[in-house]
Amino acid sequence: MTTVAPSRALGALLLFSGIAAVILCLVLLALATPSHRRPVFRLAIGPQMATPYGLGGSPLNGGPSAYAEALEAHVGIRLELHRSPSIERAIDLLRTGEVDGVAFSLPSTRALLPASAVVSAPFYTGTSVLVTRRGSDHAPLAALAGRRVAVIDNGEYRAFLARNHPGIQVLPMALPGDMLAALDSGTADAALGGDAILVPLTRRDHNAILQVHPAPDAPPVELRVASVPRRAADVAAAHDALGALPSTIHTDILERTLDAIYRAPPTIRAVALYYRVPIVVCCLVMLTILLSMLRAYRMTRRAAARQAEAARILTLVNHELRNSASSVISAIDLAEAEPVQPLREQHFASARSAADALRHTLTNALEFMFHEATHRHSAGACHRAHAVLVECISGMRPLALSKGLQLRLALEGPDATVTQCDARALHHIASNLISNAIKFSDTGVIGVRLGFLRGVGELGQISMRVTDTGPGIATEDIERIFVAFSGTAQGRRKLGTGIGLSLCRRIAISQGGDIAVVSKLGRGSTFIATLRGRREATTAAPAATLDCPRALVIEDQPAIAEIIRRRLHSQQFEVSVAHTGASALASLAAEGPFALITLDGDLMDQTGSAIAVAIRRMESRHGWPAARLISLSGATEDGDRQGYAGTDVHRFLSKPVAWCEFDAAVRPGPSPAPRAAPVGGAHGLDVMAIYATQMQVDLTDLETVIAAGNWRRALAMAHRIQGAASMVGDKNAVAAICALQTCLKIHAINGDPADQDLTQLAILLARLRDAANGGDTHPPTSSG
């Protein structure tokens, strides 16, 4: 026991002594400074040297940073880099003693160094190069004035260009790769830098687009270090050591540079830039293929839908043809076998009815299949709509007379006679609607009304209304009648196939219009069809003379416009009429200046003050003499006349108009001898006759619009009727229409009324019609 304990203690002591000795050796080895190691050399570098391919890059990429690493290993000079935002700032650090030296690459930078600085021999020599797009002419820097040249931001080349070539537009970039990308995209016209960096980068990423030229009037590249005098020996030792480095180290650094620049996998951005033209072409080709496939898919689906629709049509038409043909044959067989003459006539009548149904089915089915095959109604020749309807009604009149019905055609406004549209589309729609009206009506008159809804210039829409006296259409069936093969029970009882109205709506839509219906059970139906149309171009009126001045009447109420026209005609004026502000400005532009213009204060499309301002602007623009402008309005408040400020309105007249005041406003001087009023015919009607005739037309239209539930349009029509009643002084009609307007305003805001409101509307309409038919009217006072 006593012998073992001392031996263990001696062994532990020797172990701890060995460990302590090893630790002490390691510490001394780590803290020991080799005799050849020198103090840290603080080196300032500008943006030109701080790039990834300069001293600021990683030694793994080769280049100057790898040589700095080799010098530290062989000479013991360790560099501490101070990156400066500009070469001028790096030199300032040297001047203040904050660094031991500054690296620069252009000889022109030596002029900025302090006098005490010691400049080393060049560590590297090279040339300045200019990179341009292939195909562009190579030019020296002196010829690039006004061109965009990319350089490193705040680098030595920027300072060189600012001093020696101020006319060049410098584009500062952060990295050499950004310079080349800007040149590749066209942002820059050239790039200026050292050959050691720009040449390999250009060959790697932009060899197919860019080319490198030597820049003879640019300074050579000489990598030098300017140091404080006390560290000049260290810089000289580093220069000597660089020349004495073994060839294996040079080979290793070169291999790193090649790996970093050429052998490293390219980035996605570099690949995209290099192959951008093939990529764009490929994308366009793929997009074209995808669009073609999508179009083919849609066409295939449409063709399949048309084939399914055609199969459905053929099935239904086959059924209808068989039934109609069987009915014709059966009726003829019964007529031949019937000895009694009255019964034989009944069988022949049944045969005619079945044959007519057969013809109707064939016509609609063939037209429907043609429309579906072409996918739209083919454009036909344009003819006057009035002539097309006259021809259509003439062909339908025998069928109507056979049932004891009358066909009447009415025209709404003067534009209806000079309006053109697609003759084929209008003829087909009119024939179908009139044929249906005859089919479902047993007594009375079938009315056809033709109008023109003005648009921009000569363009607008044809409006055709066909009214019958049939049983009417239930509310739940109104939309269904326009669906193919979905006719009503009444239609099927009349041997209808449900094709006609569907085809008519499709044709109307293809012509820029539509078809609507207003109907109530027991009161008949009104079908309203609209199609694209235009007024015939009218020749410009001859220039006004002193003996026969020209006047323009702007009034949206036809009755008022006709009254004013006749009054001015009696005062020896040549009169033109416009019913909207747009048509008035179009007439003024086409027909030249007018001596007199009467203007309604509140038109359907614009206010009177806005039209007055536009008229004065047009007169001023063309250098025309200002027309005598008279405003006619139902309002007397001064606030309504503030909008006319600056338009030089000669006279404001309130409705009802006193014609003595009107004549005085028209001709402020002595009035000429009035013309003799025309005798006989429609032009010989007096003012009240014109008013009464137009009032009946307007009231019928107002009732139709109210029945359709179009409250805003009804309110606008009521305003026009009020203007006409005010013009002639029909106080009863004015009171009735004002009450009706109040009710219409509520419905225009709140929507469709309740049943009690409909009753109130019916009472107000009846009161207005009574006032128009036999109310107490007070025509305005006239002179002469």
C-alpha positions in Angstrom: 0.0 0.0 0.0 2.7 2.5 1.0 4.8 1.5 -2.1 2.0 1.9 -4.7 0.8 5.4 -3.6 4.1 7.3 -4.2 4.4 5.7 -7.7 0.9 6.8 -8.7 1.5 10.3 -7.4 4.8 10.5 -9.4 3.0 9.3 -12.6 0.3 12.0 -12.3 2.8 14.7 -11.7 4.8 13.7 -14.8 1.5 13.6 -16.9 0.4 17.1 -15.9 3.9 18.5 -16.5 3.9 17.1 -20.0 0.5 18.6 -20.8 1.6 22.0 -19.4 4.7 21.9 -21.5 2.7 21.2 -24.7 0.3 24.0 -24.0 3.1 26.4 -23.4 4.8 25.5 -26.7 1.5 26.0 -28.6 0.9 29.4 -27.0 4.5 30.6 -27.7 4.1 29.3 -31.3 0.9 31.2 -31.8 2.2 34.4 -30.3 5.6 34.3 -31.9 6.0 36.8 -34.8 8.3 35.7 -37.6 11.2 37.9 -38.2 10.1 38.6 -41.8 6.5 39.7 -40.9 5.9 43.4 -41.2 3.1 45.7 -39.8 -0.3 45.8 -41.5 -0.3 47.9 -44.7 -3.4 50.0 -44.9 -4.2 50.4 -48.6 -7.0 52.6 -49.9 -8.7 51.6 -53.1 -11.3 53.4 -55.2 -14.4 52.0 -57.0 -12.2 50.9 -59.9 -10.2 48.5 -57.7 -13.1 47.5 -55.4 -14.9 45.4 -58.1 -15.2 41.6 -57.7 -12.4 41.3 -60.3 -10.0 43.8 -58.5 -8.4 43.9 -55.1 -11.9 44.0 -53.6 -12.8 40.5 -54.9 -12.2 37.1 -53.3 -8.8 35.4 -53.7 -10.6 32.3 -54.9 -11.4 34.2 -58.2 -7.8 34.9 -58.9 -6.7 38.4 -60.1 -5.1 41.1 -57.9 -6.6 39.8 -54.6 -5.0 36.4 -55.2 -1.6 38.1 -55.7 -2.0 40.1 -52.5 -2.6 36.8 -50.7 0.6 35.3 -52.2 2.6 38.4 -51.2 1.4 38.1 -47.7 2.5 34.5 -47.5 6.0 35.1 -49.1 6.9 38.6 -47.9 4.8 39.0 -44.8 3.0 42.1 -45.9 -0.7 41.9 -44.9 -3.0 44.3 -46.7 -5.9 46.0 -44.9 -8.2 47.4 -47.6 -10.0 50.6 -47.1 -12.8 50.9 -49.8 -13.5 54.6 -50.7 -16.6 55.9 -52.6 -14.3 57.7 -55.1 -10.6 57.9 -56.1 -10.5 61.4 -54.8 -11.6 60.3 -51.4 -9.0 57.5 -51.3 -6.3 60.1 -52.0 -7.6 62.3 -49.2 -7.2 59.4 -46.8 -3.5 59.1 -47.9 -3.0 62.9 -47.5 -4.4 62.8 -43.9 -2.4 59.8 -42.9 -5.3 57.5 -42.3 -3.9 54.9 -44.7 -0.4 53.9 -45.7 -1.0 53.9 -49.4 -3.5 54.2 -52.3 -3.7 52.0 -55.4 -4.5 53.5 -58.8 -4.4 52.4 -62.4 -4.3 55.5 -64.6 -1.3 57.8 -65.0 -3.6 60.8 -65.0 -4.4 60.1 -61.3 -0.8 61.0 -60.3 -1.7 64.7 -60.7 -4.0 64.3 -57.7 -1.5 62.7 -55.3 0.2 64.7 -52.6 3.8 65.8 -53.2 5.2 63.7 -50.4 3.7 60.5 -51.8 6.1 57.9 -53.1 4.9 56.1 -56.3 6.0 52.6 -56.9 6.9 50.9 -60.1 3.9 49.4 -62.0 2.7 46.1 -60.6 0.7 45.5 -63.9 0.6 47.2 -67.2 -2.2 47.0 -69.8 -4.3 49.0 -72.2 -7.6 50.9 -72.0 -10.3 49.4 -74.3 -13.6 50.6 -75.7 -16.4 48.1 -76.0 -19.2 48.8 -78.7 -21.9 46.9 -80.4 -20.9 44.8 -83.4 -21.4 46.6 -86.7 -20.9 50.1 -85.2 -18.0 52.2 -86.5 -15.0 52.3 -84.2 -14.3 55.9 -83.2 -11.8 57.5 -80.8 -12.9 59.2 -77.6 -12.6 62.6 -79.2 -15.4 61.6 -81.7 -17.8 60.4 -79.0 -19.0 63.9 -77.9 -22.7 63.7 -77.1 -22.6 59.9 -76.9 -23.3 57.8 -73.8 -20.2 56.0 -72.5 -20.6 53.7 -69.5 -17.8 53.7 -66.8 -17.4 52.6 -63.2 -19.2 55.1 -60.9 -16.7 57.6 -59.3 -13.8 55.7 -60.7 -10.6 56.9 -62.4 -12.1 56.7 -65.9 -14.9 59.0 -64.9 -12.5 61.6 -63.6 -10.4 61.2 -66.8 -13.4 61.8 -69.0 -14.5 64.8 -67.0 -11.1 66.5 -67.3 -10.2 65.6 -70.9 -13.6 64.9 -72.7 -16.3 66.9 -71.1 -18.6 66.6 -74.1 -19.1 62.8 -73.5 -22.2 61.9 -71.6 -21.0 59.6 -68.8 -23.2 56.8 -67.6 -21.9 55.7 -64.1 -22.3 52.0 -63.3 -21.6 50.0 -60.2 -20.0 46.9 -61.8 -18.3 46.0 -65.1 -21.1 43.5 -65.9 -23.6 46.3 -65.5 -21.7 48.4 -68.0 -21.8 45.6 -70.6 -25.5 44.9 -70.0 -26.3 48.6 -70.5 -24.4 48.6 -73.8 -26.1 45.3 -74.8 -29.6 46.8 -74.2 -28.9 50.0 -76.0 -28.9 52.2 -72.9 -25.2 53.1 -73.5 -23.3 53.6 -76.8 -19.9 52.4 -75.5 -18.1 51.2 -72.4 -14.6 52.3 -71.3 -12.3 50.3 -68.9 -9.2 48.2 -68.6 -8.5 45.2 -70.8 -7.9 42.7 -67.9 -11.5 43.0 -66.9 -13.6 44.0 -69.9 -12.1 41.7 -72.5 -12.8 38.4 -70.7 -16.3 39.5 -69.5 -17.2 40.6 -73.1 -16.1 37.3 -74.6 -17.9 35.3 -71.9 -21.3 37.0 -71.9 -21.7 39.2 -75.0 -19.4 37.8 -77.6 -22.1 37.6 -80.2 -23.3 41.2 -79.8 -20.4 43.3 -78.5 -16.8 43.8 -79.7 -13.7 45.2 -78.0 -11.5 48.0 -79.6 -8.3 49.5 -78.3 -8.7 53.1 -77.2 -5.6 54.9 -78.5 -6.5 58.3 -77.0 -7.2 56.8 -73.6 -4.4 56.5 -71.0 -2.6 53.1 -70.5 -3.4 50.9 -67.5 -0.5 50.9 -64.9 -1.3 49.4 -61.5 0.8 51.4 -59.0 0.8 52.1 -55.3 1.4 55.6 -53.9 2.6 55.3 -50.3 3.8 57.5 -47.4 7.6 57.6 -47.3 8.0 55.4 -44.2 6.3 52.5 -46.0 7.9 52.9 -49.4 10.4 50.2 -48.6 7.5 47.7 -47.9 6.0 48.6 -51.3 9.3 48.1 -53.0 9.8 44.8 -51.3 6.3 43.7 -52.4 7.1 44.7 -56.0 10.4 42.8 -56.0 8.7 39.7 -54.4 6.0 39.8 -57.1 8.6 39.4 -59.8 10.3 36.6 -57.8 7.2 34.5 -57.3 7.5 30.9 -58.6 5.8 30.0 -61.8 3.6 27.5 -60.0 2.0 30.4 -58.1 1.4 32.3 -61.3 -0.1 29.2 -62.8 -2.4 28.7 -59.8 -3.6 32.3 -59.8 -4.3 32.1 -63.6 -6.2 28.9 -63.1 -8.4 30.5 -60.5 -9.0 33.5 -62.8 -10.0 31.2 -65.7 -12.3 29.2 -63.4 -14.0 32.4 -62.1 -14.5 34.0 -65.5 -14.9 31.2 -68.1 -15.4 27.8 -66.4 -17.9 28.9 -63.8 -21.5 28.0 -64.7 -23.3 31.0 -66.3 -26.1 32.7 -64.4 -29.7 32.5 -65.6 -29.5 36.3 -66.4 -26.4 35.8 -68.6 -28.0 32.9 -70.5 -31.2 34.9 -71.0 -29.3 37.9 -72.3 -27.2 35.8 -74.6 -30.0 33.8 -76.1 -32.7 36.5 -75.8 -33.5 36.6 -79.6 -34.1 32.8 -79.9 -36.0 32.8 -76.6 -38.3 35.6 -77.8 -38.9 33.9 -81.2 -39.6 30.6 -79.4 -42.1 32.3 -77.1 -43.9 34.0 -80.0 -44.1 30.7 -81.8 -45.5 28.9 -78.8 -48.0 31.7 -78.2 -49.1 31.5 -81.8 -49.5 27.7 -81.5 -51.5 28.1 -78.3 -53.7 30.7 -79.8 -54.3 28.6 -82.9 -55.2 25.6 -80.8 -57.6 27.7 -78.7 -59.2 29.1 -81.9 -59.5 25.6 -83.3 -61.0 24.4 -80.1 -63.6 27.2 -80.1 -64.4 26.6 -83.7 -64.8 22.9 -83.1 -67.2 23.6 -80.2 -69.2 26.1 -82.3 -69.4 23.6 -85.2 -70.6 20.9 -82.8 -73.2 23.3 -81.4 -74.3 24.3 -84.9 -74.5 20.7 -85.9 -76.6 19.8 -82.9 -78.9 22.8 -83.6 -79.2 21.8 -87.2 -80.1 18.2 -86.2 -82.7 19.6 -83.8 -84.1 21.9 -86.6 -84.2 19.0 -89.1 -86.1 16.8 -86.6 -88.6 19.5 -85.8 -89.0 20.6 -89.4 -89.4 17.0 -90.5 -92.2 16.6 -88.0 -93.9 19.8 -89.0 -93.6 19.1 -92.7 -95.1 15.7 -92.3 -98.0 17.0 -90.3 -98.7 19.9 -92.7 -98.3 17.7 -95.8 -100.6 15.1 -94.3 -103.2 17.8 -93.5 -103.1 19.1 -97.1 -103.5 15.6 -98.6 -106.2 14.7 -96.2 -108.2 17.9 -96.8 -107.9 17.4 -100.6 -109.1 13.8 -100.3 -112.1 14.9 -98.2 -112.9 17.7 -100.7 -112.8 15.3 -103.6 -115.1 12.8 -101.8 -117.5 15.4 -100.5 -120.6 15.9 -102.7 -121.9 18.9 -100.8 -120.5 22.1 -102.1 -120.4 24.1 -98.8 -118.5 21.3 -97.0 -116.2 20.9 -100.0 -115.3 24.6 -99.7 -114.5 24.1 -96.0 -112.1 21.3 -96.9 -110.4 23.4 -99.5 -110.0 26.2 -96.9 -108.4 23.8 -94.5 -106.0 22.7 -97.3 -105.1 26.3 -98.0 -104.5 26.9 -94.2 -102.3 23.8 -94.0 -100.4 24.8 -97.2 -99.8 28.3 -95.8 -98.5 26.8 -92.5 -96.2 24.5 -94.6 -94.9 27.5 -96.6 -94.3 29.5 -93.4 -92.4 26.6 -91.8 -90.2 26.1 -94.8 -89.4 29.8 -95.1 -88.4 30.2 -91.5 -86.5 26.9 -91.3 -84.4 27.7 -94.3 -83.7 31.3 -93.2 -82.8 30.0 -89.7 -80.4 27.4 -91.1 -78.8 30.0 -93.4 -78.3 32.4 -90.5 -76.8 29.7 -88.3 -74.5 28.5 -91.0 -73.0 31.9 -91.7 -73.1 32.6 -87.9 -74.4 36.1 -88.7 -76.8 37.8 -91.0 -75.1 38.7 -94.2 -75.1 42.3 -95.1 -77.6 43.2 -97.8 -77.9 46.3 -99.9 -79.0 49.6 -98.2 -82.3 51.0 -99.4 -84.8 53.4 -98.0 -86.6 51.9 -95.1 -89.9 53.6 -96.1 -89.8 51.9 -99.6 -89.0 48.5 -98.0 -92.0 48.7 -95.6 -94.3 49.8 -98.4 -93.3 46.8 -100.5 -93.7 44.5 -97.5 -97.1 45.8 -96.6 -98.2 45.6 -100.2 -97.4 41.9 -100.2 -99.2 41.3 -96.9 -102.3 43.3 -97.7 -104.2 40.5 -99.5 -103.7 38.2 -96.5 -105.0 41.0 -94.1 -108.0 41.7 -96.4 -108.9 38.0 -96.4 -109.4 38.3 -92.6 -111.1 41.7 -92.7 -108.1 43.5 -91.3 -106.6 46.9 -92.3 -102.9 47.6 -92.6 -101.8 51.2 -92.0 -98.3 52.7 -92.2 -97.4 55.9 -90.3 -94.2 57.9 -90.3 -92.7 59.5 -87.2 -90.9 62.7 -88.2 -89.5 63.9 -91.5 -86.3 61.7 -91.2 -88.4 58.5 -91.6 -88.7 59.1 -95.4 -85.0 59.6 -96.0 -83.6 56.9 -93.9 -81.6 53.9 -95.2 -80.9 50.5 -93.7 -80.2 46.9 -94.7 -83.2 46.1 -96.9 -83.0 42.3 -96.5 -82.9 42.5 -92.7 -85.8 45.0 -92.4 -87.9 43.1 -95.0 -87.5 39.8 -93.2 -88.3 41.3 -89.7 -91.2 43.4 -91.0 -92.7 40.4 -92.9 -92.5 38.2 -89.9 -93.9 40.7 -87.4 -96.7 41.7 -89.8 -97.5 38.1 -90.6 -97.8 37.3 -86.9 -100.0 40.3 -86.3 -102.3 39.2 -89.0 -102.3 35.6 -87.7 -103.3 36.6 -84.2 -105.7 39.4 -85.0 -109.3 38.9 -86.0 -110.6 42.5 -86.2 -109.4 46.0 -86.3 -106.3 47.8 -87.7 -102.8 46.6 -87.7 -100.5 49.6 -87.3 -97.0 49.9 -88.6 -95.0 53.0 -87.5 -91.5 53.9 -88.9 -89.2 56.3 -87.2 -85.6 57.3 -86.9 -83.6 57.7 -83.7 -80.8 60.1 -84.4 -77.3 59.3 -83.3 -74.0 60.9 -84.2 -74.1 62.9 -87.5 -76.1 61.0 -90.1 -76.0 57.7 -88.2 -78.8 56.4 -86.0 -81.3 53.6 -85.6 -84.4 52.6 -87.5 -87.4 52.2 -85.2 -90.3 50.1 -86.5 -93.4 49.3 -84.4 -96.1 46.7 -85.3 -99.3 46.9 -83.2 -102.0 44.2 -83.4 -105.4 43.6 -81.8 -104.8 40.0 -80.8 -105.3 38.3 -77.5 -101.9 39.6 -76.1 -99.1 37.7 -74.4 -98.8 36.7 -70.8 -96.0 38.3 -68.8 -94.3 34.9 -68.2 -94.3 34.2 -71.9 -92.7 37.4 -73.2 -89.1 36.3 -73.0 -89.9 32.8 -74.0 -91.3 33.8 -77.4 -87.8 34.9 -78.5 -86.2 31.5 -77.7 -86.1 29.1 -80.7 -88.8 26.3 -80.6 -90.2 27.7 -77.4 -93.4 29.3 -78.6 -96.5 29.8 -76.5 -99.7 27.7 -76.4 -101.5 30.3 -78.6 -98.7 30.1 -81.1 -98.8 26.3 -81.4 -102.6 26.5 -81.9 -101.9 28.8 -84.8 -99.5 26.2 -86.3 -96.4 28.2 -85.3 -93.0 26.6 -85.0 -91.3 29.1 -82.7 -88.6 29.9 -85.1 -89.7 33.3 -86.6 -89.3 35.6 -83.6 -86.0 34.0 -82.5 -84.6 34.5 -86.0 -85.9 38.1 -86.1 -84.1 39.0 -82.8 -80.9 37.4 -84.0 -81.0 39.4 -87.2 -81.8 42.6 -85.3 -78.9 42.1 -82.9 -76.5 41.4 -85.8 -77.7 44.8 -87.3 -76.9 46.7 -84.1 -80.4 46.7 -82.7 -82.9 44.5 -80.9 -86.6 43.5 -80.7 -88.8 44.2 -77.7 -92.5 43.7 -77.0 -95.1 45.5 -74.9 -98.2 43.4 -74.4 -101.1 42.8 -72.0 -103.6 40.0 -72.1 -106.8 41.0 -74.0 -105.3 44.3 -75.3 -103.0 43.2 -78.1 -99.3 43.5 -78.5 -96.8 46.0 -79.9 -93.5 44.7 -81.2 -90.7 47.3 -81.4 -87.7 46.5 -83.7 -84.6 48.7 -84.0 -81.9 48.3 -86.6 -78.8 50.3 -87.6 -79.6 53.0 -90.1 -78.5 56.4 -91.5 -80.1 59.4 -93.0 -79.4 60.2 -96.6 -76.9 63.0 -97.0 -78.5 66.3 -97.8 -77.0 69.0 -100.0 -76.0 72.2 -98.3 -78.5 75.0 -98.5 -77.6 78.0 -100.7 -76.1 81.0 -99.1 -78.4 83.4 -97.5 -79.2 86.7 -99.2 -80.4 90.0 -97.9 -83.9 89.4 -99.4 -84.2 85.9 -98.1 -82.3 85.3 -94.8 -81.9 81.9 -93.4 -83.1 80.7 -89.9 -82.4 77.7 -87.8 -85.1 76.4 -85.5 -83.7 74.2 -82.6 -86.7 72.6 -80.9 -87.2 69.0 -79.7 -91.0 69.1 -79.9 -92.1 68.6 -83.6 -95.4 70.6 -83.1 -93.6 73.6 -81.7 -90.9 73.4 -84.4 -93.6 73.4 -87.1 -95.4 76.4 -85.6 -92.1 78.4 -85.4 -91.1 77.3 -88.9 -94.4 78.6 -90.4 -94.2 81.8 -88.4 -90.7 82.5 -89.7 -91.6 81.4 -93.2 -94.3 84.1 -93.2 -91.6 86.6 -92.3 -89.7 85.6 -95.5 -87.1 83.3 -93.8 -85.7 80.1 -95.3 -86.0 77.8 -92.4 -84.1 74.7 -91.3 -85.2 72.6 -88.3 -83.2 70.5 -85.8 -84.7 68.5 -83.0 -81.5 67.9 -80.9 -78.4 69.9 -80.0 -76.1 67.5 -81.9 -78.1 67.7 -85.1 -78.3 71.5 -84.7 -74.5 71.8 -84.5 -74.2 69.4 -87.4 -76.6 71.5 -89.5 -74.7 74.7 -88.6 -71.4 73.2 -89.6 -72.8 71.8 -92.9 -75.0 74.6 -94.0 -72.9 77.6 -93.0 -74.0 80.7 -91.0 -77.6 81.6 -90.3 -79.1 85.0 -89.8 -81.4 83.9 -87.0 -81.4 81.0 -84.6 -84.3 80.2 -82.2 -83.2 77.9 -79.4 -85.2 75.8 -77.0 -84.0 76.3 -73.4 -84.0 72.6 -72.4 -83.4 70.1 -75.2 -83.5 66.3 -74.9 -79.7 65.9 -75.2 -78.2 69.2 -74.0 -79.2 72.5 -72.3 -79.9 75.5 -74.4 -77.0 77.5 -72.8 -74.5 74.8 -73.8 -75.8 74.9 -77.4 -75.6 78.7 -77.4 -71.9 78.6 -76.3 -71.1 75.9 -78.9 -72.8 78.0 -81.6 -70.8 81.1 -80.7 -67.6 79.1 -80.7 -68.3 77.7 -84.1 -69.1 81.1 -85.5 -65.9 82.6 -84.1 -63.8 79.7 -85.4 -65.1 80.1 -89.0 -65.2 83.9 -88.9 -69.0 84.0 -89.5 -71.2 86.9 -88.5 -73.0 86.3 -85.3 -76.5 85.1 -85.7 -79.4 86.8 -84.0 -80.1 84.3 -81.1 -83.5 84.0 -79.5 -84.1 81.7 -76.5 -87.6 80.2 -75.9 -88.1 78.7 -72.5 -90.9 77.8 -70.2 -88.8 79.1 -67.2 -88.7 82.8 -66.3 -86.2 82.8 -63.5 -83.1 84.8 -63.9 -81.0 81.9 -62.6 -81.9 79.8 -65.7 -80.3 82.6 -67.9 -77.0 82.7 -66.1 -75.6 79.9 -68.3 -76.1 82.1 -71.4 -73.5 84.7 -70.1 -71.2 85.7 -72.9 -73.3 84.2 -75.7 -74.9 87.5 -76.6 -78.6 86.3 -76.7 -80.7 89.0 -78.2 -83.9 88.1 -76.6 -85.4 85.7 -73.9 -89.0 84.8 -74.6 -91.1 82.7 -72.2 -93.8 80.2 -73.2 -96.5 80.7 -74.1 -95.1 83.0 -76.7 -96.8 86.3 -77.6 -96.2 86.4 -81.4 -96.0 90.2 -81.4 -93.0 89.9 -79.1 -91.6 87.1 -81.3 -91.9 89.1 -84.5 -90.3 92.1 -82.8 -87.4 89.9 -81.6 -87.0 88.3 -85.1 -86.8 91.6 -87.0 -86.0 94.6 -84.7 -86.6 97.0 -87.6 -89.7 97.4 -89.8 -91.2 94.0 -90.7 -91.4 93.1 -94.4 -94.7 92.3 -96.0 -95.7 88.8 -94.8 -96.0 86.0 -97.3 -99.4 84.6 -98.2 -100.2 81.6 -96.1 -100.5 78.3 -98.1 -104.0 77.2 -98.9 -105.3 73.7 -98.6 -103.5 70.4 -97.8 -101.5 69.6 -94.7 -99.5 72.8 -94.9 -102.6 74.9 -94.6 -103.4 73.8 -91.0 -103.4 76.5 -88.4 -101.4 76.5 -85.2 -103.9 74.7 -83.1 -104.5 72.0 -85.7 -100.8 71.3 -85.8 -100.7 71.2 -82.0 -103.8 68.9 -81.7 -102.4 66.4 -84.4 -99.0 66.2 -82.8 -100.5 65.9 -79.3 -102.4 62.7 -80.3 -99.2 61.2 -81.7 -97.2 62.1 -78.6 -99.8 60.8 -76.2 -99.9 57.5 -77.9 -96.2 57.1 -77.8 -96.2 58.2 -74.1 -98.7 55.5 -73.2 -96.6 52.9 -75.0 -93.5 53.9 -73.1 -95.3 53.9 -69.8 -96.7 50.5 -70.5 -93.2 49.2 -71.1 -92.0 50.6 -67.8 -89.4 52.9 -69.3 -89.9 55.7 -66.7 -86.9 57.9 -67.7 -87.9 58.0 -71.3 -91.5 58.6 -70.3 -90.4 61.6 -68.2 -88.4 63.0 -71.1 -91.4 62.7 -73.4 -93.7 64.3 -70.9 -91.3 67.3 -70.7 -91.6 67.7 -74.5 -95.4 67.5 -74.3 -95.3 70.2 -71.6 -93.3 72.4 -73.9 -95.8 72.1 -76.7 -98.7 72.8 -74.4 -96.9 75.9 -72.9 -96.2 77.1 -76.4 -99.9 77.3 -77.4 -101.1 78.2 -73.9 -103.1 75.0 -73.2 -103.4 75.6 -69.5 -105.4 72.4 -68.8 -102.9 70.2 -70.6 -100.0 72.0 -68.8 -101.6 71.3 -65.4 -102.3 67.7 -66.3 -98.8 67.0 -67.6 -97.2 68.7 -64.6 -99.1 66.3 -62.3 -98.1 63.4 -64.5 -94.4 64.5 -64.5 -94.4 64.5 -60.7 -95.6 60.9 -60.6 -93.1 59.8 -63.3 -90.2 61.4 -61.4 -91.0 59.2 -58.4 -91.1 56.0 -60.5 -87.9 57.0 -62.3 -86.1 57.1 -59.0 -87.9 54.3 -57.1 -88.5 51.8 -59.9 -91.7 50.0 -60.9 -94.8 51.3 -59.1 -97.4 49.4 -57.1 -100.9 48.6 -58.3 -102.4 51.7 -56.8 -99.7 53.8 -58.4 -100.5 52.3 -61.8 -104.2 53.2 -61.2 -103.1 56.8 -60.5 -101.0 56.8 -63.7 -104.0 55.6 -65.7 -106.1 58.4 -64.2 -103.5 61.1 -65.0 -103.1 59.8 -68.5 -106.9 59.9 -69.0 -107.1 63.4 -67.6 -104.2 64.5 -70.0 -106.0 63.0 -73.0 -109.2 64.7 -72.1 -107.5 68.0 -71.7 -105.8 67.5 -75.1 -109.0 66.5 -76.8 -111.5 69.0 -75.5 -109.8 71.1 -72.8 -110.0 74.9 -72.7 -107.1 76.2 -74.7 -106.0 79.8 -74.9 -103.9 80.3 -78.0 -101.3 83.0 -77.7 -101.9 86.4 -79.0 -100.6 87.0 -82.5 -99.9 90.1 -84.4 -100.6 90.8 -88.1 
